[in-house]
Amino acid sequence: GAVVSQHPSWVICKSGTSVKIECRSLDFQATTMFWYRQFPKQSLMLMATSNEGSKATYEQGVEKDKFLINHASLTLSTLTVTSAHPEDSSFYICSARGDRGGEKLFFGSGTQLSVL
Amino acid sequence: AQRVTQPEKLLSVFKGAPVELKCNYSYSGSPELFWYVQYSRQRLQLLLRHISRESIKGFTADLNKGETSFHLKKPFAQEEDSAMYYCAPGFYGNNRLAFGKGNQVVVIP
């Protein structure tokens, strides 16, 4: 089946620094990618929807200047957490929808971000 | 607003007992609905989709348009079914996909 690679799987950073998370579709072209945030034992919270070549659509309450999303190619989307603070510590998950499987989504393995 | 509701956050069942996870949606038109599962320390994966009737591990779900429901069922729970289950509508609006709050299922041996 289709594979989505998310990197890094975990990252620790100091408060005030920026962190970039990559999401790659390895064997298909992802026309749409989604970024989610998940707190322990909580549901996935959709942060933004990213379509290749256009600006991401952010959900209400998600700061677009804080969480920069770039989807410059059909196989790569990045999420950059700018000026990270401890409250940004969370599990971030990407998913991709592409030319395989129609409406089916394929998920990355997630990135655990810890901001000190 | 378009949304999906999963009322029970935690469901504990004994091995061999039936499992039913409720999902209600509020959408106009005919959505395509999915159930996704997240096992401990694993990524989310598709469990079942409405249109293709794809299913794994013995789970089924019927779309009831009258009740706007897409409940997930399995007649006999297994220990390996312990996981987090998410109901998700098909894509809508600006190609968005949001998940329900999820159900934590614990199967007691």
Interface residues (C-beta under 8 A of the other chain):
Chain A: T32 F34 Y36 K41 Q42 S43 L44 L46 T49 N51 T57 E59 I93 S95 R97 E103 K104 L105 F107 G108 S109 G110
Chain B: E32 F34 Y36 R43 L44 Q45 L46 R49 I51 Y86 A88 G90 F91 N94 N95 R96 L97 A98 F99 G100 K101 G102 Q104
